């Protein structure tokens, strides 16, 4: 351990009057030791000024000792290469003769043994007690630097305290001595001791006196103390480029909507000034509502060690999760209007973030955001069973839950009112048209049964999503619609990647009214449909996606603007992946494109854009369950319409007694005819035009198919020769589509609710 002390015959007067000069006066022929010569090249001499007064409790005394010890163990902040020397002075006021004590002489840190020795001396300190006398602590620390400090090293006084001056030399007098002697920086780590010494009181007392980039920062525990020592006592100025509050998609203006209670991350993008070396920065985030601190404020960053190695030009490194300081907001912070303020744990911060919504000013290191309420959607996830090669195939329960988690992550919702179910026993992999038709019937029957009471009711607001193992595409029954389905295509696991990963949210967005990402600037295809850049098609009435931009030489539907500056770029964030599977956390808009497209890229495959995120808002239905008082006898008829060929097919019908929702009407009609062709019963309907998701990127899909599930009031009596048919009226001309067989009213009335399958 190389301690630097005053050698006999030497007098050191460094930077007197603020001049950066050292004067050595020889009183005799003296030769410096080898150890003394080795200290040349030192860049920082740091003296810790530790409050040992009586107001410091035993717990706060230990916070100081443990915090200093922990900070010294950080080899990045305190390198073991002779570039930094540390000393410790304890201060209080016992008497005029006993005010301060040097606990650790100024010691150069050459190796781990030096650090271990200093930590041992710190842990062995005994508290002086008595009055609070920071002024004498500052003078003693300055004199220690004058005696043993090195030129041209930076001289730093780092004080920790829980109180204000009540004895000894005044702060202004002691700091006048420090600045005149060449001390470069004075900073304070505060430990609250309410009610006498709150954070506000400590800041009010010491803030007017700190200098050289120093600050007054409050620590609540040893970890925060250590981080503030590193940031406040050693840190150089840094810049806050942006404070991004992200739930799924966001720009640096925080202009995208935030949903009440939805998991939320705040990314603080910190950089060093141009030309400055990389610097370790510790971050804290303060939360306030109506001016009052929120529970748990301030938050520590979830990064390793609560810190990041800040470099230049953070905008160029936005896609690297660990290059930003990341915070996860507690539930109590995710409602109403909240102000979020960034602090670099004592390091000076230049605020350079852009303005936010609602008049939130720029350049104040504060983001003020408002969380908005949204409906909790009702969704049933149905595992579809079939046989392949003689083996049963079915998604696991874990895979079904994973689909639910993905819906919740990507859509503007905080939670899902979900249920897991299974369906089918198909002899082979069924077509998605068949799955959706059966899902529609299942949904109808689930709602029907719950009219009579069930523990987990299904209402008209429900949306059903069928999940199939194996490879294939996806299909929604209409835009908007009620059921959809899709193959996992190898992306069922939490950490799986690829184009099909977010197929489920793609299909549900169709059910919520979102069309494919078509480009209106392109000519329609031969069928008059709008087309996109990766094989997408949509009805001629569909709104085109916005924006499209050129990425890597190709025009793509992007998450938001890419050519109007970094502040306006919209980036995705999967809040589930901040601590594990982190390759899925940040969604780069130059790699991964719009959810409603067929353009695949990146780990997430596709991600929701600002256009779709805002478009889905308000589309989640809410409805009350039907009343048993509306019950009656009816027949449930379902089937499909080949819209191109002009033909229809009917599935076996179900005869039921219960509530039948009224038909929405339309140009098509289901009829029950007698032997003479006269209609016994019927109902108008509009087919739900199925909208497919391509099985792979840039892959066109087949012609659209119309699906229908229509309740028809049951006639009093039917003949064995009665027949079912569907008719359609198009362009003023009626066309009849007749089934080749009698209507098979083979199903019987449903059992009472007590015999229904168990609800989970």
C-alpha positions in Angstrom: 0.0 0.0 0.0 1.6 3.2 -1.2 0.6 6.0 1.1 1.6 9.5 0.2 2.8 11.6 3.1 4.8 14.7 3.7 8.5 13.8 3.5 11.0 15.6 5.8 12.6 18.6 4.1 9.7 19.0 1.6 7.0 21.6 1.5 4.2 21.3 -1.0 2.1 24.3 -2.0 -0.1 23.2 -4.9 -2.3 25.5 -7.0 -2.2 28.3 -4.4 -4.6 31.0 -5.3 -6.1 28.7 -7.9 -2.9 28.6 -10.0 -2.1 25.2 -11.4 1.5 25.1 -10.2 3.5 23.2 -7.7 6.4 24.6 -5.8 9.0 22.4 -4.1 11.3 24.1 -1.6 14.4 22.0 -0.6 15.5 22.4 3.0 18.3 19.9 2.4 19.4 17.3 0.0 16.4 14.8 -0.1 15.9 11.9 -2.5 12.3 10.8 -3.1 11.6 7.1 -2.6 11.0 4.8 -5.5 7.3 4.5 -4.4 7.0 8.3 -4.5 8.3 8.5 -8.0 5.9 5.8 -9.2 2.9 8.0 -8.3 3.6 10.3 -11.2 0.8 10.1 -13.8 -2.0 10.0 -11.2 -5.2 11.6 -12.5 -7.5 11.9 -9.4 -6.9 12.5 -5.7 -10.2 12.0 -3.9 -10.8 12.6 -0.2 -14.0 11.3 1.4 -15.3 13.5 4.1 -17.4 11.3 6.4 -20.0 12.7 8.9 -19.3 11.2 12.3 -21.6 13.5 14.3 -24.1 12.3 16.8 -27.1 12.7 14.5 -25.8 9.9 12.4 -27.6 6.7 13.6 -25.9 3.4 13.7 -27.6 2.4 10.5 -26.6 5.5 8.7 -23.0 5.1 10.0 -22.9 1.7 8.5 -24.4 3.0 5.2 -21.5 5.3 4.9 -18.9 2.6 5.6 -20.5 0.0 3.4 -21.3 2.4 0.6 -17.7 3.6 0.4 -16.4 0.0 0.6 -18.7 -1.1 -2.2 -17.8 1.9 -4.4 -14.1 1.1 -4.0 -14.6 -2.5 -5.0 -15.8 -1.3 -8.5 -12.6 -1.7 -10.5 -14.1 0.3 -13.4 -14.6 3.4 -11.2 -11.5 2.9 -9.1 -8.9 1.3 -11.3 -6.0 -0.5 -9.7 -3.4 1.1 -11.9 -2.0 4.0 -9.8 -4.2 6.6 -11.5 -6.3 7.4 -8.4 -5.5 8.0 -4.7 -8.1 8.1 -2.0 -8.2 9.2 1.6 -10.8 9.5 4.3 -11.4 12.2 6.9 -14.1 11.8 9.6 -15.5 15.1 11.0 -17.7 16.3 13.9 -17.2 18.6 16.8 -16.3 17.1 20.2 -14.2 20.1 21.3 -12.1 22.8 19.7 -9.2 20.4 20.0 -11.0 17.4 18.5 -12.9 18.2 15.3 -11.6 15.9 12.6 -9.6 12.7 12.2 -7.8 11.3 9.2 -9.0 7.7 9.0 -7.2 6.8 5.8 -4.1 8.7 4.6 -4.1 9.5 0.9 -3.4 6.1 -0.6 -2.6 5.3 -4.3 -4.6 2.3 -5.6 -2.0 0.2 -7.5 -3.6 -3.2 -7.0 -6.4 -5.1 -5.3 -4.4 -5.3 -2.1 -4.4 -1.5 -1.8 -8.2 -1.5 -2.1 -8.5 -4.3 0.4 -6.4 -2.3 2.9 -8.4 0.9 2.5 -11.7 -0.9 2.8 -10.4 -2.6 6.0 -9.5 0.8 7.5 -12.9 2.2 6.6 -14.7 -0.7 8.2 -12.6 -0.2 11.4 -13.6 3.4 11.8 -15.3 4.3 15.1 -17.8 7.2 15.2 -16.7 10.4 16.9 -20.2 11.6 17.7 -21.3 15.1 19.0 -22.0 18.2 16.8 -22.2 18.7 13.0 -19.2 20.5 11.7 -18.8 20.1 7.9 -16.6 23.3 7.6 -13.7 21.8 9.5 -14.1 18.6 7.6 -13.6 20.5 4.3 -10.6 22.4 5.7 -8.9 19.1 6.9 -9.6 17.4 3.6 -8.1 20.3 1.7 -5.0 20.3 3.9 -4.6 16.6 3.3 -4.6 17.3 -0.5 -2.1 20.1 0.0 0.2 17.9 1.9 0.0 14.7 -0.1 -1.9 15.5 -3.4 -0.2 15.3 -6.7 -0.1 17.8 -9.6 -1.7 17.8 -12.1 -4.2 15.3 -10.7 -7.8 16.5 -10.2 -8.5 17.2 -6.5 -12.0 16.2 -5.3 -13.7 16.5 -1.9 -16.6 14.1 -1.6 -18.7 14.7 1.6 -21.4 12.5 3.1 -23.8 13.9 5.8 -27.2 13.8 7.3 -27.3 17.3 8.8 -26.6 21.0 8.5 -23.9 23.1 10.1 -24.3 23.7 13.9 -20.7 24.2 14.9 -17.2 24.9 13.7 -16.1 26.8 10.6 -18.7 28.1 8.1 -19.1 26.4 4.8 -18.3 29.6 2.9 -15.0 30.1 4.8 -13.9 26.5 4.5 -14.7 26.3 0.8 -12.9 29.6 0.2 -9.8 27.9 1.5 -10.5 24.9 -0.7 -10.9 26.8 -3.9 -7.9 29.0 -3.2 -5.9 25.9 -2.6 -6.8 24.4 -6.0 -9.5 21.9 -5.1 -11.4 21.2 -8.4 -14.6 19.7 -7.2 -16.8 19.6 -4.0 -19.9 17.3 -4.0 -22.2 16.0 -1.3 -24.0 12.7 -0.7 -26.9 13.3 1.6 -28.6 10.8 4.0 -32.0 12.0 5.0 -32.7 12.3 8.7 -36.3 13.6 8.9 -37.8 15.7 10.1 -34.8 17.9 10.8 -32.8 17.1 7.7 -34.9 16.1 4.8 -33.6 15.9 1.3 -35.0 19.4 0.6 -33.2 20.7 3.7 -29.9 19.2 2.8 -30.1 20.4 -0.8 -31.0 23.9 0.4 -28.0 24.0 2.8 -25.3 22.5 0.6 -26.4 23.2 -3.1 -25.3 26.8 -3.1 -21.7 25.7 -2.2 -21.0 22.7 -4.4 -18.7 23.5 -7.4 -16.7 21.9 -10.2 -19.7 19.9 -11.4 -20.6 18.7 -7.9 -24.1 18.1 -6.7 -26.2 17.3 -3.7 -27.7 13.8 -4.1 -29.7 11.8 -1.6 -28.9 8.1 -0.8 -31.3 5.7 0.9 -29.1 2.7 1.3 -25.5 1.5 0.8 -26.1 0.5 -2.8 -27.4 3.9 -3.7 -24.6 5.5 -1.7 -21.9 3.6 -3.6 -23.5 4.5 -7.0 -23.7 8.2 -6.0 -20.1 8.2 -4.9 -19.1 6.8 -8.3 -21.4 9.1 -10.3 -21.2 12.3 -8.2 -17.7 12.2 -6.9 -15.9 10.8 -9.9 -18.4 11.4 -12.8 -17.9 14.0 -15.5 -20.8 15.7 -17.2 -23.1 13.5 -19.3 -26.0 14.3 -21.6 -29.6 12.9 -21.5 -30.6 12.6 -25.1 -34.1 11.2 -24.5 -36.4 9.7 -21.9 -38.6 7.2 -23.7 -41.7 5.8 -22.0 -42.5 2.7 -24.0 -45.3 0.1 -23.6 -45.0 -1.4 -27.1 -44.1 1.4 -29.6 -42.8 4.9 -28.9 -40.9 7.8 -30.2 -38.6 10.2 -28.3 -41.5 12.7 -28.0 -43.5 10.1 -26.2 -46.4 10.8 -28.6 -47.8 7.3 -28.7 -50.6 6.6 -26.2 -50.0 4.9 -22.9 -52.5 2.5 -21.4 -53.4 2.5 -17.7 -51.8 -0.5 -15.8 -50.0 -1.8 -18.9 -46.4 -2.9 -18.2 -44.2 0.1 -19.0 -40.5 0.6 -19.4 -38.6 3.9 -19.4 -35.4 4.0 -21.4 -33.0 6.8 -20.5 -30.6 7.4 -23.4 -27.4 8.9 -21.9 -24.3 9.9 -23.8 -21.0 11.6 -23.2 -20.2 14.9 -24.9 -18.4 14.8 -28.2 -14.7 13.9 -27.8 -15.2 12.7 -24.2 -14.1 9.2 -23.2 -16.7 6.5 -22.3 -18.0 6.8 -18.7 -19.9 4.6 -16.3 -23.2 6.3 -15.5 -25.6 5.2 -12.8 -29.3 6.2 -13.2 -32.2 6.9 -11.0 -35.8 7.8 -11.9 -38.0 9.9 -9.7 -41.8 9.6 -10.1 -44.3 12.2 -9.0 -48.0 12.7 -9.3 -49.4 16.1 -8.5 -46.0 17.1 -7.0 -46.0 14.2 -4.5 -43.4 11.4 -4.7 -44.7 8.1 -5.8 -44.1 4.9 -3.8 -40.6 3.6 -4.3 -39.3 6.8 -5.9 -36.6 7.0 -7.0 -36.2 3.8 -9.0 -32.8 2.2 -9.8 -32.1 1.1 -13.3 -32.5 -2.6 -13.9 -29.2 -2.8 -15.8 -26.4 -4.8 -14.3 -25.1 -2.7 -11.4 -27.8 -0.1 -12.1 -25.3 1.5 -14.5 -24.4 1.8 -18.2 -21.1 2.5 -20.0 -22.1 5.7 -21.8 -20.4 6.6 -25.1 -21.0 9.1 -27.8 -24.0 9.3 -30.2 -26.5 7.2 -28.3 -29.0 7.5 -31.2 -26.8 5.3 -33.3 -27.0 2.6 -30.5 -30.7 2.8 -29.8 -31.1 -0.8 -30.8 -28.9 -2.1 -28.0 -30.9 -2.6 -24.8 -27.9 -2.4 -22.5 -26.8 0.9 -24.0 -29.7 2.7 -22.3 -30.5 2.9 -18.6 -33.8 0.9 -18.3 -36.5 1.3 -15.6 -39.7 -0.7 -15.1 -42.5 1.3 -13.6 -44.4 -0.1 -10.6 -48.1 -0.6 -10.9 -48.8 2.4 -8.7 -47.0 4.6 -11.2 -49.1 3.5 -14.3 -52.2 5.6 -14.0 -53.2 9.3 -14.3 -50.6 11.9 -15.1 -47.1 11.2 -13.9 -43.9 13.2 -14.1 -40.7 11.1 -14.5 -37.4 12.8 -13.8 -34.0 11.3 -14.6 -31.0 11.7 -12.4 -27.5 10.4 -13.1 -26.8 9.6 -9.4 -24.8 12.7 -8.8 -23.1 13.1 -12.1 -23.8 16.5 -13.8 -26.5 16.0 -16.5 -27.1 18.3 -19.5 -30.8 17.8 -20.5 -31.2 17.5 -24.3 -34.4 15.5 -24.6 -37.1 16.7 -27.0 -40.4 18.1 -25.9 -43.2 15.7 -25.0 -47.0 15.7 -25.3 -49.4 18.2 -23.8 -46.8 21.0 -23.5 -44.2 18.9 -21.8 -41.1 21.1 -22.2 -37.8 20.0 -23.7 -34.4 20.0 -22.0 -35.5 19.5 -18.4 -34.8 15.7 -17.9 -38.5 15.2 -17.1 -41.1 13.3 -19.1 -44.7 14.1 -18.2 -47.1 11.4 -19.5 -50.7 10.5 -19.1 -52.1 7.0 -18.9 -55.4 6.3 -20.6 -58.0 3.6 -19.8 -58.8 0.8 -22.2 -61.3 -2.1 -22.3 -60.0 -5.5 -21.1 -60.8 -7.7 -24.0 -62.4 -11.1 -23.6 -60.4 -13.8 -25.5 -60.6 -17.5 -25.6 -57.5 -19.4 -26.8 -58.4 -22.8 -28.2 -55.9 -25.6 -28.8 -56.9 -27.5 -31.9 -56.4 -31.3 -31.9 -55.7 -33.4 -35.0 -53.8 -36.6 -36.0 -50.7 -36.6 -38.2 -49.0 -39.8 -39.1 -51.0 -41.7 -36.5 -49.8 -39.4 -33.7 -52.0 -36.8 -31.9 -50.9 -33.2 -32.5 -52.0 -30.4 -30.1 -50.4 -27.2 -28.7 -49.3 -27.4 -25.1 -50.9 -25.4 -22.3 -47.7 -23.5 -22.1 -47.9 -22.6 -25.8 -51.5 -21.4 -25.4 -50.5 -19.1 -22.5 -47.6 -17.8 -24.5 -50.1 -16.7 -27.2 -52.0 -14.8 -24.5 -48.8 -13.1 -23.3 -47.9 -12.0 -26.8 -51.4 -10.5 -27.3 -51.0 -8.6 -24.1 -47.5 -7.4 -24.9 -48.1 -6.1 -28.4 -51.7 -4.7 -28.2 -52.8 -1.5 -26.4 -54.3 -3.3 -23.5 -53.2 -3.9 -19.9 -54.7 -7.3 -19.4 -56.9 -10.0 -21.0 -60.0 -11.7 -19.7 -58.9 -15.0 -21.0 -59.9 -18.7 -21.0 -58.0 -21.7 -22.3 -59.9 -24.4 -24.2 -59.5 -27.3 -26.6 -61.4 -28.3 -29.7 -61.6 -31.0 -32.4 -60.3 -34.4 -33.0 -59.6 -34.1 -36.8 -58.2 -37.1 -38.6 -55.6 -34.9 -40.3 -54.5 -31.3 -40.2 -57.7 -29.3 -40.9 -58.0 -26.4 -43.2 -58.2 -23.0 -41.4 -61.6 -22.5 -43.0 -62.8 -25.6 -41.2 -61.2 -24.6 -37.9 -62.8 -21.1 -38.1 -66.2 -22.5 -39.0 -66.0 -24.9 -36.0 -64.7 -22.1 -33.8 -67.7 -19.9 -34.8 -70.1 -22.7 -33.8 -68.2 -23.3 -30.6 -68.3 -19.6 -29.7 -72.0 -19.5 -30.4 -72.7 -22.5 -28.2 -70.5 -21.2 -25.4 -72.5 -18.0 -25.4 -75.7 -19.9 -25.6 -74.9 -22.1 -22.6 -74.0 -19.2 -20.5 -77.4 -17.7 -20.9 -78.5 -20.2 -18.3 -75.5 -19.5 -16.1 -71.9 -20.6 -15.9 -68.9 -19.8 -13.6 -66.8 -18.2 -16.4 -69.3 -16.6 -18.7 -68.7 -16.1 -22.4 -70.3 -13.0 -23.9 -70.9 -11.4 -27.3 -67.7 -9.4 -26.7 -65.5 -12.6 -26.9 -63.0 -13.3 -29.6 -61.8 -16.8 -30.2 -58.3 -17.7 -31.5 -57.5 -21.3 -32.5 -53.9 -22.4 -32.1 -52.6 -25.2 -34.3 -49.2 -27.0 -34.0 -47.4 -27.5 -37.3 -46.7 -25.3 -40.3 -49.1 -23.1 -42.1 -50.6 -19.6 -42.2 -53.4 -17.9 -40.4 -57.0 -16.9 -41.1 -59.5 -14.4 -39.6 -63.2 -14.9 -40.3 -63.9 -11.3 -41.1 -62.7 -7.6 -40.6 -64.0 -7.0 -38.0 -64.8 -10.5 -36.9 -65.1 -12.9 -34.0 -62.9 -15.9 -34.6 -59.5 -16.5 -36.2 -56.8 -19.2 -36.1 -53.2 -19.9 -37.1 -50.4 -22.3 -37.1 -47.5 -21.9 -34.7 -44.9 -22.8 -37.4 -42.3 -23.5 -34.8 -42.7 -20.3 -32.8 -44.6 -21.6 -29.8 -41.9 -21.2 -27.2 -41.3 -18.0 -25.2 -38.0 -17.3 -26.8 -38.8 -18.5 -30.4 -38.1 -16.1 -33.2 -39.3 -15.7 -36.8 -42.0 -14.5 -39.1 -44.9 -16.5 -37.5 -44.1 -15.4 -33.9 -46.8 -12.7 -33.9 -49.3 -14.4 -36.2 -51.9 -14.5 -33.4 -51.9 -10.7 -32.8 -52.0 -10.2 -36.6 -55.2 -12.3 -36.8 -56.8 -10.7 -33.8 -56.1 -7.3 -35.2 -58.1 -8.4 -38.3 -61.0 -9.3 -35.9 -60.6 -5.8 -34.5 -61.0 -4.2 -37.9 -57.5 -3.8 -39.2 -56.7 -4.6 -42.8 -53.5 -5.7 -44.4 -50.7 -3.1 -44.9 -51.5 -2.3 -48.5 -50.0 0.6 -50.4 -52.5 2.8 -52.2 -49.8 4.2 -54.4 -49.6 0.7 -56.1 -52.2 -0.3 -58.8 -54.8 -2.8 -57.8 -54.4 -6.4 -58.8 -56.6 -8.1 -61.5 -59.4 -8.7 -59.0 -59.5 -5.0 -58.1 -57.9 -5.6 -54.7 -55.4 -3.2 -53.1 -51.9 -4.7 -52.8 -48.9 -4.3 -50.5 -45.2 -4.5 -50.9 -44.8 -8.1 -49.7 -47.8 -9.8 -51.3 -50.5 -8.4 -49.1 -54.0 -7.8 -50.5 -57.0 -6.0 -49.1 -60.5 -4.8 -50.1 -60.6 -1.7 -52.2 -62.2 0.2 -49.2 -59.3 -0.6 -46.9 -57.2 2.3 -45.6 -53.6 2.1 -46.8 -50.8 1.8 -44.2 -48.7 4.8 -43.3 -45.9 5.4 -43.6 -44.0 3.4 -46.3 -40.3 4.1 -46.4 -37.3 2.8 -48.3 -35.2 0.5 -46.2 -32.2 -1.3 -47.7 -33.4 -0.4 -51.2 -36.9 -1.9 -50.6 -40.1 0.0 -49.9 -41.6 -1.3 -46.6 -44.5 -0.6 -44.2 -42.5 0.7 -41.2 -43.4 1.3 -37.6 -43.2 5.1 -38.0 -41.3 7.8 -39.8 -37.6 7.0 -40.4 -36.5 10.1 -42.4 -37.5 13.0 -40.1 -34.8 12.7 -37.4 -34.1 10.4 -34.5 -36.7 12.1 -32.2 -39.5 11.0 -34.5 -38.5 7.4 -35.1 -40.9 4.9 -33.7 -39.2 1.8 -32.1 -40.8 -1.2 -30.6 -40.3 -2.7 -27.2 -41.4 -6.0 -25.7 -41.6 -5.3 -22.0 -41.6 -9.1 -21.2 -38.1 -9.5 -22.5 -36.2 -6.8 -20.6 -34.4 -9.4 -18.4 -34.5 -12.6 -20.3 -34.6 -13.4 -24.1 -33.4 -9.9 -24.5 -32.8 -10.4 -28.2 -36.6 -10.0 -28.4 -36.8 -6.8 -26.3 -35.9 -3.9 -28.7 -37.6 -3.9 -32.1 -35.6 -2.0 -34.7 -37.9 -0.4 -37.3 -35.2 -0.8 -40.0 -35.3 -4.6 -39.5 -38.8 -5.5 -38.4 -41.9 -4.2 -40.1 -45.6 -3.6 -39.6 -47.6 -6.4 -37.9 -50.3 -6.4 -40.6 -47.9 -7.0 -43.4 -46.2 -10.1 -44.9 -42.8 -8.5 -44.6 -40.7 -10.6 -42.2 -37.6 -9.5 -40.4 -35.8 -9.6 -37.1 -36.3 -11.8 -34.0 -40.0 -10.7 -33.6 -40.8 -11.3 -37.2 -43.4 -8.5 -37.3 -44.3 -5.8 -34.8 -47.2 -3.4 -34.3 -46.7 0.1 -35.8 -47.9 3.4 -34.5 -50.5 3.4 -37.2 -52.0 0.1 -36.1 -51.5 0.7 -32.4 -53.5 3.8 -32.5 -56.0 2.3 -34.9 -56.8 -0.7 -32.6 -57.5 1.6 -29.7 -61.2 1.8 -28.9 -61.9 -1.3 -31.1 -62.1 -3.8 -28.2 -65.8 -4.7 -27.8 -67.7 -4.8 -24.5 -71.0 -6.5 -24.2 -73.4 -7.8 -21.6 -74.4 -11.5 -21.5 -77.7 -12.3 -23.1 -80.8 -12.9 -21.1 -82.5 -16.3 -20.7 -85.9 -14.4 -21.0 -85.1 -14.1 -24.8 -84.9 -17.9 -25.2 -86.7 -19.8 -28.0 -86.4 -22.7 -30.4 -84.0 -22.2 -33.4 -81.7 -24.0 -35.8 -78.0 -23.0 -36.1 -76.9 -23.2 -39.7 -73.3 -22.8 -40.7 -71.3 -23.2 -43.8 -69.1 -21.4 -46.3 -69.4 -19.4 -49.5 -66.9 -19.6 -52.4 -67.1 -16.0 -53.3 -65.3 -16.5 -56.6 -67.2 -19.5 -57.8 -70.6 -18.4 -56.5 -71.3 -21.6 -54.6 -72.1 -22.5 -51.0 -71.8 -25.5 -48.8 -73.6 -26.3 -45.5 -72.3 -28.1 -42.5 -74.6 -30.2 -40.3 -77.1 -28.0 -38.5 -77.9 -27.9 -34.8 -81.4 -27.7 -33.3 -81.3 -25.7 -30.1 -83.6 -24.1 -27.5 -82.2 -21.0 -25.9 -81.3 -17.4 -26.8 -80.7 -16.8 -30.5 -79.1 -13.4 -31.3 -80.9 -11.6 -34.1 -79.3 -11.8 -37.6 -77.4 -8.7 -38.8 -79.0 -9.0 -42.2 -77.3 -8.9 -45.6 -77.5 -9.9 -49.3 -77.4 -13.6 -48.5 -80.1 -15.7 -47.0 -80.3 -19.2 -45.4 -83.6 -20.9 -46.1 -85.4 -24.0 -45.0 -87.6 -25.1 -47.9 -90.4 -27.6 -48.1 -90.9 -30.1 -50.9 -92.4 -27.5 -53.2 -89.6 -25.0 -52.7 -91.6 -22.8 -50.4 -89.7 -21.2 -47.5 -90.6 -22.6 -44.1 -88.0 -20.4 -42.3 -85.0 -18.2 -43.1 -82.6 -15.5 -42.1 -80.6 -12.9 -44.0 -76.8 -12.7 -43.4 -73.6 -11.3 -44.7 -70.7 -13.8 -45.1 -67.7 -13.2 -42.9 -64.9 -12.8 -45.5 -61.9 -14.8 -44.3 -58.7 -12.8 -44.4 -55.5 -15.0 -44.5 -52.0 -14.5 -43.1 -49.4 -15.8 -45.5 -47.5 -18.9 -44.3 -44.2 -17.3 -45.0 -42.9 -13.8 -45.9 -43.8 -12.4 -49.4 -46.2 -15.3 -50.1 -49.5 -14.5 -51.8 -52.6 -16.1 -50.3 -55.6 -17.8 -52.1 -59.0 -16.3 -53.1 -61.2 -15.1 -50.2 -63.8 -17.4 -48.7 -67.0 -16.3 -46.9 -68.0 -18.1 -43.7 -71.4 -17.9 -41.9 -73.1 -19.1 -38.7 -76.7 -18.1 -38.8 -79.5 -18.9 -36.2 -82.9 -19.5 -37.9 -86.1 -19.6 -36.0 -87.4 -23.1 -36.0 -90.7 -23.7 -37.9 -93.4 -25.6 -36.1 -93.0 -28.7 -38.2 -90.7 -29.9 -41.0 -91.1 -32.5 -43.6 -88.5 -35.3 -44.1 -88.1 -33.8 -47.6 -87.4 -30.3 -46.4 -84.2 -28.9 -47.8 -81.7 -26.2 -46.7 -80.2 -23.7 -49.1 -78.4 -20.4 -49.2 -79.4 -17.7 -51.6 -77.6 -14.5 -52.5 -78.7 -11.3 -54.1 -75.9 -9.5 -56.0 -76.3 -6.5 -58.4 -80.1 -6.9 -58.3 -80.0 -10.5 -59.5 -81.0 -13.3 -57.1 -79.0 -16.5 -57.2 -79.9 -19.7 -55.3 -77.3 -22.1 -53.9 -79.0 -25.4 -53.0 -77.6 -28.2 -51.0 -77.9 -31.7 -52.6 -79.4 -33.3 -49.6 -82.2 -32.8 -47.0 -81.3 -30.6 -44.0 -79.8 -32.9 -41.4 -81.4 -31.6 -38.2 -79.5 -34.3 -36.4 -78.4 -32.5 -33.2 -80.6 -32.5 -30.2 -81.3 -29.7 -27.7 -78.3 -28.9 -25.5 -78.1 -30.4 -22.0 -78.7 -28.2 -19.0 -75.8 -26.0 -17.9 -74.7 -28.4 -15.2 -73.5 -30.9 -17.8 -71.5 -28.3 -19.8 -67.7 -28.9 -20.1 -65.7 -27.5 -17.1 -64.7 -23.8 -17.6 -61.1 -22.8 -16.7 
